[in-house]
Amino acid sequence: MEFFCYHRDRPDSLALRMELLEEHWSYMDQYAQELIARGPALAADGETPVGSVHVVDLPDPAAARAFAFDEPCYQAGAYRDVLLRRWRNLLGRTMWEFPGGPAGDDRYLVLGLGSGLPADLVPPPDRDGLIAFGPLLSDDGDTWLGTAVLLSAPDPDTARAVLTPDSYAEIEVHRWEFGGRR
């Protein structure tokens, strides 16, 4: 089962996050084979972390909760909240298989939180910039709750346009970059 996990930073937690960076990476190393995508969400400056995205393939919702809530930065209080949802990998690949590689145009996390009928259940025809794309689902996988996308785009407005705007209660766009050890 695939899961989308987004840890949102607590205000003024950057120093704590940096202090725990090696612990965070070591923790994620344990999940290297299960990770589909990972990386920090960034402020508009493109440098300051504001959250952490992990898309991971785990046996069940209990394993996903353990993954999300045992993470060292969460345990230390660096994150203010966690969005954890079942996810379906509509591209069928990991971020490491993205043809554009880890560097290039600006990268974004686009997170659409649902408010009704399911939308964007099929990736758009122009997939060149898509790194990860899939619906956010309930634990049982039956209820659509939104869509999460990682993509390469020239600007936030172009990134936002990958989702159907009227189908979501809210759409967030954050800068994002490939994660992992540097």
C-alpha positions in Angstrom: 0.0 0.0 0.0 1.3 3.4 -0.9 1.1 6.4 1.5 1.6 10.1 1.2 3.1 11.7 4.3 3.6 15.4 4.7 5.1 16.7 7.9 4.5 20.5 8.3 7.1 22.4 10.2 6.3 24.1 13.5 7.2 27.9 13.3 10.8 28.6 14.3 11.8 24.9 14.2 14.5 25.2 11.6 17.4 25.0 14.1 15.9 21.8 15.6 15.4 20.3 12.2 19.0 21.0 11.2 20.2 19.6 14.5 18.3 16.3 13.7 19.2 16.1 10.0 21.5 13.1 10.4 19.0 11.3 12.6 16.3 12.0 10.0 18.4 10.7 7.2 19.4 7.6 9.1 15.7 6.9 9.9 14.8 7.3 6.3 17.7 5.0 5.3 15.8 2.2 6.9 13.0 2.8 4.4 15.2 3.2 1.3 13.6 0.3 -0.6 10.0 1.5 0.3 10.4 5.1 -0.7 8.7 6.3 -3.9 9.6 10.0 -3.3 11.0 12.2 -0.6 12.2 15.7 -0.1 11.7 19.0 1.7 8.9 21.5 1.0 10.4 24.9 0.9 9.3 28.5 1.5 9.0 30.9 -1.4 12.7 31.7 -1.1 13.4 28.1 -2.3 15.8 27.4 0.6 14.0 27.5 3.9 12.3 24.1 4.8 8.7 24.4 5.8 7.8 20.7 5.6 8.9 17.2 4.6 7.3 15.0 2.0 7.6 11.2 1.9 5.8 8.8 -0.4 6.3 5.3 0.8 5.1 1.8 0.1 4.2 0.0 3.4 2.2 -3.1 4.3 -0.8 -1.3 6.0 -2.1 1.9 7.7 -0.6 0.9 11.0 2.9 0.7 9.5 2.4 4.0 7.8 1.4 5.6 11.1 4.5 4.2 12.8 6.6 5.5 9.9 5.1 9.0 10.2 5.0 9.3 14.0 8.3 7.6 14.9 10.3 10.0 12.7 12.9 11.8 14.8 11.9 15.4 13.9 8.3 14.5 14.7 9.3 12.9 18.0 11.4 16.0 18.9 8.5 18.5 18.1 9.9 20.1 14.9 6.6 19.4 13.1 3.3 21.1 13.9 1.1 18.4 12.1 1.2 15.5 9.8 -1.0 14.7 6.8 -0.9 11.0 6.2 -3.1 9.5 3.5 -3.3 6.4 1.4 -2.0 7.3 -2.1 -2.0 5.6 -5.5 1.1 6.0 -7.7 -0.5 6.7 -11.1 2.9 7.1 -12.8 4.1 3.7 -11.6 7.7 4.9 -10.9 9.8 6.5 -8.2 11.3 10.0 -8.2 14.7 8.4 -9.0 13.2 7.2 -12.3 11.9 10.6 -13.3 13.5 11.3 -16.7 14.3 14.9 -15.8 16.6 13.8 -12.9 17.1 15.4 -9.5 18.1 18.9 -10.9 16.5 21.2 -13.4 13.5 23.5 -13.4 11.9 24.6 -10.2 10.1 21.7 -8.5 6.8 21.9 -6.6 4.5 20.1 -4.3 0.9 20.6 -5.3 -1.6 19.4 -2.7 -5.3 19.5 -3.5 -7.6 18.7 -0.6 -10.9 17.3 -1.9 -14.4 18.6 -1.3 -16.7 16.4 -3.3 -16.6 14.2 -6.3 -13.2 12.7 -7.1 -11.1 14.7 -9.6 -7.8 14.3 -11.4 -7.8 10.5 -11.2 -5.8 10.3 -14.4 -2.5 12.3 -14.9 -2.7 15.1 -17.5 -1.6 14.1 -21.0 1.6 16.2 -20.8 3.5 14.1 -18.3 7.0 15.4 -19.0 7.3 17.5 -15.8 5.5 15.0 -13.5 7.6 13.4 -10.8 4.8 11.8 -8.7 1.1 12.0 -9.2 -1.8 10.3 -7.4 -5.0 10.6 -5.4 -5.1 10.9 -1.6 -7.4 8.3 -0.2 -9.0 7.1 3.1 -7.2 4.3 5.0 -9.4 1.7 3.3 -8.6 3.2 -0.1 -12.3 3.7 -1.0 -12.8 7.5 -0.4 -11.1 10.2 -2.5 -9.7 13.0 -0.3 -7.6 14.9 -2.7 -4.6 14.7 -5.0 -0.8 15.1 -4.4 1.6 16.0 -7.1 5.3 16.5 -7.3 6.4 18.2 -10.5 8.8 20.4 -12.4 7.3 23.7 -13.6 8.5 27.2 -14.4 6.5 28.9 -11.7 3.9 28.2 -8.9 0.9 29.2 -11.1 1.8 26.6 -13.8 2.3 24.0 -11.1 -1.1 24.8 -9.6 -2.8 24.4 -13.0 -2.0 20.7 -13.0 -5.2 20.2 -10.8 -8.8 21.1 -11.6 -9.3 24.1 -9.4 -13.1 23.9 -8.8 -12.7 20.3 -7.5 -10.8 21.1 -4.4 -11.6 22.9 -1.1 -8.0 24.1 -1.1 -4.9 23.8 -3.2 -1.5 24.4 -1.7 1.6 24.9 -3.7 5.1 24.7 -2.1 8.5 24.7 -3.6 10.0 21.2 -3.3 13.3 19.5 -4.0 14.5 15.9 -4.3 15.5 14.7 -0.8 18.0 12.4 0.7 21.7 12.7 1.6 23.7 15.2 -0.2 
